[in-house]
Amino acid sequence: MMTVPPSSRRVLVTGGAGFIGSHLCEYLASSGHSVTVIDDLSTGSLANVKAARQAGGDIEFIHQRVSAAIPGLKPESFSAIYHLAAAVGVRLVLERTSEAIERNVLDTAAILRFARGASLPVFIASSSEVYGKGTKTPFSEDMDVAYGPTTALRWSYACSKAIDEYLALAHHRESGLPCVITRFFNTIGPRQTGRYGMVLPRFVRAALAGTPLEVHGDGQQSRCFCDVRDVVPAIALLMDRCASRGEVFNLGSDRPMSIMELAHTVIRELGSQSEVRLVPYSEAFGAGFEDLRVRQPDLTKARAAIGFNPTISMATSIASIASHFATASKEAVG
Ligand SMILES: NC(=O)c1ccc[n+]([C@@H]2O[C@H](COP(=O)([O-])OP(=O)(O)OC[C@H]3O[C@@H](n4cnc5c(N)ncnc54)[C@H](O)[C@@H]3O)[C@@H](O)[C@H]2O)c1
């Protein structure tokens, strides 16, 4: 496998105060990189940056929106960019749609122009949402996609991420910009917040509090959950590989679990007395909300490229999310 020579220069991580971004910063810093984070803390937190710093290494923090921070930086200062900043989560995207579209499209356009100037390798975090209403499972990177009408604002997140991909691939075609795109499926682990609709942290919080776990719809819709600590090394491996450039990869687990099964697994693993409550989609997200029954990636491409093989179990993920919440609430009291 042809790899890019390691560089001692700094890497730039946008969204590094967020869930996946902070784990990536921790991984890159502990692999010997100096890291600069740009994050406006719209959904991320300084506590995440602090936790990433605890693993050691040099992590500098710029508290700004990506498009505002870029003019003050020189591309030559960096050896690579990891762009994870985005408005994420169904609830957030439905509540603040125009802001979410602008964040996901305009800030990605700004980072790509910045990278193009110095032909900097750039990683773009995309999403399984790009598969839209895909019914042919598992989803492979080159399959056709269909979205709902523009009046169903739920699809705007998928389209904004698809535009990011088109833009990165257009820069790659036009100027050889070395970009790597991954479509994350449901990524889980400590530091993920349930505030914006993410299912597992919501369930863990409810189970710890002894309150009902709210399952949307009939709970038979299934998702594939992959721990962030399996995902992050794969991002670095893909970026280090010349042949990944200009390519799109699915990244996640390919083992589906229904949301009802997930709820019962959380209750069992945490020894909780909580019950499961079914909540209609219309009550959770408003009338006309459409959800996918199955979302499962085809991992053939990531396996062939880097031998991707996630190993962290759901029980381990649940235990570490619960222990993260316990530590965070002790720190809040202390
Ligand atoms: N978590 C998942 O399961 C999942 C699934 C698919 C795709 N993704 C993608 O992975 C990336 C990271 O997601 P996450 O789950 O860590 O979300 P997150 O909300 O925890 O992280 C996003 C971070 O970006 C910051 N941010 C947002 N817009 C910004 C801007 N314009 N300028 C500066 N900072 C900004 C937020 O404050 C936050 O810290 C996103 O691009 C998301 O679309 C995540």
The ligand as an ORCA input file, in Angstrom:
! r2SCAN-3c Opt
* xyz 0 1
  N     -22.248     11.104     14.747
  C     -22.689     10.447     13.700
  O     -23.272      9.357     13.834
  C     -22.490     10.995     12.304
  C     -23.122     10.315     11.248
  C     -22.950     10.795      9.963
  C     -22.143     11.890      9.733
  N     -21.540     12.536     10.769
  C     -20.699     13.699     10.438
  O     -19.531     13.686     11.261
  C     -19.152     15.025     11.586
  C     -19.010     15.170     13.087
  O     -20.261     14.861     13.700
  P     -20.440     14.729     15.276
  O     -21.376     13.618     15.506
  O     -19.123     14.725     15.924
  O     -21.237     16.072     15.594
  P     -20.963     17.213     16.685
  O     -22.149     18.113     16.643
  O     -20.607     16.605     17.981
  O     -19.686     17.931     16.090
  C     -19.740     18.997     15.170
  C     -18.826     20.082     15.714
  O     -18.709     21.124     14.744
  C     -18.893     22.387     15.392
  N     -19.385     23.271     14.323
  C     -20.524     23.125     13.599
  N     -20.557     24.027     12.604
  C     -19.421     24.748     12.707
  C     -18.868     25.807     11.941
  N     -19.480     26.266     10.841
  N     -17.681     26.345     12.330
  C     -17.018     25.843     13.428
  N     -17.493     24.834     14.168
  C     -18.677     24.284     13.806
  C     -19.831     22.132     16.550
  O     -19.711     23.068     17.592
  C     -19.372     20.734     16.984
  O     -18.338     20.815     17.936
  C     -20.205     15.938     10.969
  O     -19.718     16.437      9.734
  C     -21.390     15.011     10.723
  O     -22.184     15.438      9.655
  C     -21.709     12.119     12.054
*
